[in-house]
């Protein structure tokens, strides 16, 4: 692996990489040739035990009528301009949920069932900025963890280094950090 990485760097085919610590041989080979590295993303696995939920939140499956509102929510809350069918795909697969208050979307939650790893489901939550800091993300995450466990899958999720609030929600919901993705810049080996 080290010789392959060295050759790729020497021929100019790569000068950087994003690499997970869960691939130790490749990770170590890249680390050996790095001039800098930066933590990017924490990846989490769940303990695979149902979690206690003290909530009466009514999370509903998003349907096709809700797609325009969900797309607007995503754009306003995280800057995602879904012009490529992401939301429609999640709706068709029954993998996106929402929490509403009156007609306003308070939060969305994705439970993406992996096709390539049928034992895994990837969770994600976005809470409207106006409703953050009230424990909603933790309640929703716990509810979705239990939904995934009851379906016979194992929940996973991730968050970036700088999203401390998300990391706290994830850890309160029974997840542990299983690996880290690093951005690595390589030194010149010529």
Secondary structure in CASP SS format (residue, H / E / C, confidence):
PFRMAT SS
TARGET T0000
AUTHOR 0000-0000-0000
METHOD secondary structure of the structure
MODEL  1
X C 1.00
X H 1.00
X H 1.00
X H 1.00
X H 1.00
X H 1.00
X H 1.00
X H 1.00
X H 1.00
X H 1.00
X C 1.00
X C 1.00
X C 1.00
X C 1.00
X C 1.00
X E 1.00
X E 1.00
X E 1.00
X E 1.00
X E 1.00
X C 1.00
X C 1.00
X C 1.00
X H 1.00
X H 1.00
X H 1.00
X H 1.00
X H 1.00
X H 1.00
X H 1.00
X H 1.00
X H 1.00
X C 1.00
X E 1.00
X E 1.00
X E 1.00
X E 1.00
X E 1.00
X E 1.00
X E 1.00
X E 1.00
X E 1.00
X E 1.00
X E 1.00
X E 1.00
X E 1.00
X C 1.00
X C 1.00
X C 1.00
X C 1.00
X C 1.00
X C 1.00
X C 1.00
X C 1.00
X C 1.00
X C 1.00
X C 1.00
X C 1.00
X C 1.00
X E 1.00
X E 1.00
X C 1.00
X C 1.00
X H 1.00
X H 1.00
X H 1.00
X H 1.00
X H 1.00
X H 1.00
X H 1.00
X H 1.00
X H 1.00
X H 1.00
X H 1.00
X H 1.00
X H 1.00
X H 1.00
X H 1.00
X C 1.00
X C 1.00
X C 1.00
X C 1.00
X C 1.00
X C 1.00
X C 1.00
X H 1.00
X H 1.00
X H 1.00
X H 1.00
X H 1.00
X H 1.00
X H 1.00
X C 1.00
X C 1.00
X C 1.00
X E 1.00
X E 1.00
X E 1.00
X E 1.00
X E 1.00
X E 1.00
X C 1.00
X C 1.00
X E 1.00
X E 1.00
X E 1.00
X E 1.00
X E 1.00
X E 1.00
X E 1.00
X E 1.00
X E 1.00
X E 1.00
X C 1.00
X C 1.00
X C 1.00
X C 1.00
X C 1.00
X C 1.00
X E 1.00
X E 1.00
X E 1.00
X E 1.00
X E 1.00
X E 1.00
X E 1.00
X E 1.00
X C 1.00
X H 1.00
X H 1.00
X H 1.00
X C 1.00
X C 1.00
X C 1.00
X C 1.00
X H 1.00
X H 1.00
X H 1.00
X H 1.00
X H 1.00
X H 1.00
X H 1.00
X H 1.00
X H 1.00
X H 1.00
X H 1.00
X H 1.00
X H 1.00
X H 1.00
X H 1.00
X C 1.00
X C 1.00
X C 1.00
X E 1.00
X E 1.00
X E 1.00
X E 1.00
X E 1.00
X E 1.00
X E 1.00
X C 1.00
X C 1.00
X C 1.00
X H 1.00
X H 1.00
X H 1.00
X H 1.00
X H 1.00
X H 1.00
X H 1.00
X H 1.00
X H 1.00
X C 1.00
X C 1.00
X E 1.00
X E 1.00
X E 1.00
X E 1.00
X E 1.00
X E 1.00
X E 1.00
X E 1.00
X E 1.00
X E 1.00
X E 1.00
X E 1.00
X C 1.00
X C 1.00
X C 1.00
X C 1.00
END
